[in-house]
Amino acid sequence: MIDFKRFTLADKEKYEQIHMESGERGCEYSFANLYLWGRQTMSEVAGCLVFFSQFNRRSVYPFPIGDGDKKAAVDALMRDSGERGIPCRITGITERDKVWLETTYGEAFRIHADRDSHDYVYLTDDLADTPGKKYHKKRGHLRKFEEAYPEFCLTPVDESTVPDAESLLERWYSTRGEYEDFMMERCAIKKALRDREALGLEVLLLFVGGSAAALTVMSRVSHDTFDVHFEKALPEFDGAYAMINREAARFVREKYPEVKFLNREEDMGIEGLRKAKKSYYPHHMVEKWWAHLGEDGYDY
């Protein structure tokens, strides 16, 4: 079996050197996401990075990255799945990967679209400025927030404001119940606050007066793209989600003018979330597929 190991902060520099050159990939390949969500492991095979992960409570192998021998890496994953007695499920497959799998393995893999995991990628300028007729309603919501809370401001989190972030999160999660997914997410955000500097995260709070109304957590995932990992807003501040979306985009544009895109991740097949993400008119989607070996007799 492949000797997979959990991600540590010490892996960040080497991982990102490889990842940044691998072309656009889904948000699941962000180092911050791999580190913050606790069931991700990695190894190196034939000059490629290979992964073993959990997704929707299933064991999966995200598609290998790197300039090594990809066929040797995928062959190793196929052997590993057999030795573990689990189906060989490969996720995070881009259009380029899909063509490569079909060319290299013929019909050995059954490949399926994974629409619920497509990432929504927006122009930073669009989110910062909400220009044109299509954003007319968004600008209206933003104006209402500005009129209701003229004293709002966006502040990067530091040691003095970590308690404000934690208080906001405690209030937000207190209304969500003890669901496993929320508990896992809460743990991931706590790690993000703790390790924000080592991970290179931008953690931002939207304050209204002396109260934290919204929080966002972001990091760079490629030379021209930031990933929005988490975004939370308290319901009593109507329009706080729209405002922190705009203000975070403006923050990124000012601090990182080379960043053209913001990846706001997938909608997970949740109808309301899909509608909200579409309403901001993505520039493009990071389309993804998943595959499994036909011989496994597995149907997703």
C-alpha positions in Angstrom: 0.0 0.0 0.0 1.0 3.6 -0.6 2.3 5.2 2.6 0.0 8.2 2.8 0.6 10.8 5.5 -1.4 13.7 6.9 -0.7 17.2 5.7 1.5 19.4 8.0 2.4 23.0 7.7 5.9 21.9 6.8 4.5 20.5 3.5 3.2 23.9 2.3 6.2 25.3 0.4 6.9 22.1 -1.6 3.3 21.4 -2.2 2.5 24.9 -3.5 5.6 24.9 -5.8 4.0 21.9 -7.6 0.4 23.0 -7.3 0.9 26.5 -8.6 2.4 25.1 -11.9 -0.3 22.4 -12.4 -2.8 24.7 -14.1 -6.3 25.6 -12.8 -7.7 22.9 -10.5 -10.6 22.7 -8.2 -10.7 24.2 -4.7 -10.1 20.8 -3.1 -6.4 21.1 -4.2 -5.9 24.3 -2.2 -3.2 23.6 0.4 -5.3 25.4 3.0 -8.3 23.2 2.3 -6.2 20.0 2.4 -4.6 21.1 5.7 -7.7 22.4 7.4 -10.1 19.5 6.6 -8.8 16.6 8.7 -9.2 13.6 6.4 -6.7 14.4 3.7 -3.4 12.6 3.2 -0.6 12.7 0.6 2.3 10.8 -0.7 4.8 11.0 -3.6 4.8 8.4 -6.4 6.8 8.5 -9.6 7.4 12.2 -9.3 3.8 13.0 -8.7 1.8 13.9 -5.6 -1.0 11.4 -5.0 -3.8 11.8 -2.4 -6.1 9.7 -0.3 -9.1 11.5 1.0 -12.7 11.3 2.2 -15.5 12.8 0.2 -19.2 12.3 1.0 -18.2 9.7 3.5 -16.4 7.7 0.8 -12.7 7.0 0.3 -11.4 8.7 -2.9 -8.2 9.4 -4.7 -8.0 13.0 -6.0 -6.3 13.0 -9.4 -2.4 13.2 -9.1 -0.6 16.4 -9.8 3.0 17.2 -10.8 5.4 16.6 -13.7 6.2 13.0 -13.0 5.0 9.8 -14.6 1.2 10.1 -14.2 0.5 6.7 -15.6 2.8 5.1 -12.9 1.0 7.2 -10.3 -2.5 6.2 -11.4 -1.4 2.6 -11.7 -0.2 2.8 -8.1 -3.6 4.1 -7.0 -5.3 1.2 -8.7 -3.1 -1.2 -6.9 -3.5 0.6 -3.6 -7.3 0.4 -3.9 -7.1 -3.3 -4.5 -4.9 -3.8 -1.5 -7.2 -1.8 0.7 -10.3 -3.7 -0.7 -12.0 -0.5 -1.8 -13.2 0.8 -5.1 -10.7 2.9 -7.1 -12.6 6.3 -7.2 -10.7 9.2 -8.7 -12.0 12.7 -8.1 -11.1 16.3 -9.0 -10.7 15.4 -12.7 -10.5 18.3 -15.1 -11.3 18.3 -18.8 -7.5 17.8 -19.5 -7.3 14.9 -17.0 -10.5 13.3 -18.5 -9.0 13.3 -22.0 -5.8 11.8 -20.6 -7.6 9.0 -18.7 -9.6 8.1 -21.8 -6.5 8.1 -24.0 -4.4 6.2 -21.6 -6.8 3.6 -20.2 -9.5 3.4 -22.9 -12.7 2.2 -21.3 -11.2 0.9 -18.1 -12.5 3.8 -16.2 -16.1 5.0 -16.2 -16.1 8.8 -16.1 -19.0 10.9 -14.9 -19.7 14.6 -14.6 -19.6 16.0 -11.1 -21.8 19.1 -11.4 -22.3 19.6 -7.7 -18.5 20.1 -7.3 -18.0 22.6 -10.1 -16.3 25.7 -8.8 -17.7 29.2 -9.4 -14.9 31.6 -10.5 -15.6 35.3 -10.7 -13.7 38.3 -11.9 -12.3 40.2 -8.9 -13.4 43.5 -10.6 -17.0 42.2 -11.0 -17.4 41.4 -7.3 -15.6 44.6 -6.2 -17.6 46.9 -8.5 -20.9 45.0 -9.3 -21.0 46.9 -12.7 -23.7 47.1 -15.3 -27.4 46.2 -15.5 -27.0 42.6 -14.4 -25.8 43.7 -11.0 -28.5 46.4 -10.5 -30.2 44.4 -7.7 -26.9 43.7 -5.9 -26.1 47.4 -5.9 -29.5 48.1 -4.4 -28.8 45.6 -1.5 -25.4 47.1 -0.9 -26.8 50.7 -0.8 -29.4 49.6 1.8 -26.6 48.1 3.9 -24.6 51.3 3.6 -27.6 53.4 4.6 -28.4 51.2 7.6 -24.9 50.8 8.8 -22.8 53.8 7.6 -20.1 53.0 10.1 -19.2 49.6 8.7 -15.6 48.7 8.1 -13.5 45.7 7.0 -10.6 44.7 9.2 -7.9 41.9 8.8 -8.0 39.6 11.8 -5.1 39.8 14.3 -4.6 38.6 17.8 -6.7 41.4 19.2 -9.7 40.6 17.0 -9.6 36.7 17.1 -12.1 36.8 20.0 -14.5 38.8 17.9 -14.2 36.2 15.1 -14.7 33.4 17.6 -17.7 35.1 19.1 -19.3 35.6 15.6 -18.7 31.9 14.8 -20.1 30.7 18.1 -23.3 32.7 17.4 -23.6 31.5 13.8 -23.1 27.8 14.6 -25.4 28.0 17.7 -28.4 28.1 15.4 -27.3 25.2 13.1 -27.6 22.2 15.4 -25.0 19.4 16.0 -24.7 18.2 12.5 -21.5 16.4 11.6 -20.7 18.6 8.6 -21.1 21.8 10.6 -19.0 20.4 13.4 -16.2 19.5 10.9 -16.4 22.9 9.3 -16.3 24.6 12.7 -13.1 22.7 13.5 -11.6 23.7 10.2 -12.3 27.4 10.8 -10.8 27.2 14.3 -7.6 25.8 12.7 -7.7 28.6 10.1 -7.8 31.2 12.9 -5.0 29.5 14.8 -2.7 28.9 11.8 -3.7 31.9 9.6 -0.2 33.3 9.3 1.6 30.0 8.6 -1.1 29.2 5.9 -0.9 32.6 4.3 -4.6 33.2 4.9 -6.4 36.5 4.6 -9.0 36.4 7.4 -11.2 39.5 7.3 -14.0 40.7 9.7 -16.7 43.1 8.7 -17.5 45.3 11.7 -20.7 47.3 12.2 -19.9 49.7 15.1 -18.2 47.5 17.6 -19.8 44.3 16.5 -18.5 41.7 14.1 -21.2 41.1 11.5 -19.4 38.8 9.0 -16.2 36.8 8.4 -14.3 35.6 5.4 -11.3 33.4 5.0 -9.3 33.4 1.7 -5.9 32.3 0.3 -4.1 32.3 -3.0 -4.5 29.1 -5.0 -2.7 30.1 -8.2 -0.8 33.1 -9.5 -4.0 35.0 -10.5 -6.6 33.4 -8.3 -7.7 33.6 -4.6 -10.0 30.9 -3.1 -12.8 31.9 -0.7 -12.7 29.1 1.8 -15.3 30.3 4.4 -17.8 33.1 4.6 -20.2 33.6 7.5 -22.5 36.5 8.3 -25.0 37.1 11.2 -28.6 37.3 10.0 -29.4 40.3 12.1 -27.2 42.4 9.8 -29.3 42.3 6.6 -27.0 42.4 3.6 -23.9 41.4 5.4 -23.1 38.6 3.0 -23.3 40.9 0.0 -21.2 43.5 1.7 -18.4 41.2 2.9 -18.3 39.7 -0.6 -17.8 43.1 -2.1 -15.4 44.4 0.5 -13.2 41.3 0.4 -12.9 41.6 -3.4 -11.8 45.2 -3.0 -9.3 44.2 -0.3 -7.8 41.6 -2.6 -7.7 43.9 -5.6 -5.9 46.6 -3.6 -3.4 44.3 -1.9 -2.9 41.8 -4.8 -3.5 43.7 -8.0 -2.3 40.7 -10.0 -5.2 38.5 -8.8 -7.9 38.6 -11.5 -10.2 35.9 -10.1 -11.9 34.8 -7.0 -12.9 31.1 -6.7 -16.0 30.9 -4.5 -16.0 27.1 -4.6 -18.8 24.7 -5.3 -22.6 24.7 -4.5 -22.7 21.1 -3.3 -26.0 20.6 -5.2 -27.8 22.8 -2.7 -30.5 24.6 -4.7 -30.4 27.9 -2.7 -26.6 28.1 -2.8 -26.6 27.4 -6.5 -29.0 30.2 -7.1 -27.0 32.6 -5.0 -23.7 31.8 -6.7 -25.3 32.1 -10.2 -26.7 35.5 -9.2 -23.2 36.9 -9.1 -22.5 35.8 -12.8 -19.4 33.7 -12.7 -16.7 34.4 -15.3 -16.3 30.6 -15.7 -16.7 27.3 -13.9 -13.9 24.9 -12.9 -15.6 21.8 -14.3 -14.9 18.4 -12.7 -15.5 14.7 -13.3 -15.0 11.6 -11.2 -14.1 8.1 -12.4 -14.1 4.6 -11.1 -12.7 1.4 -12.5 -15.3 -0.5 -14.4 -14.2 -3.8 -13.0 -15.1 -2.6 -9.5 -18.8 -2.7 -10.5 -19.3 0.5 -8.6 -21.9 3.1 -9.5 -21.7 6.5 -7.7 
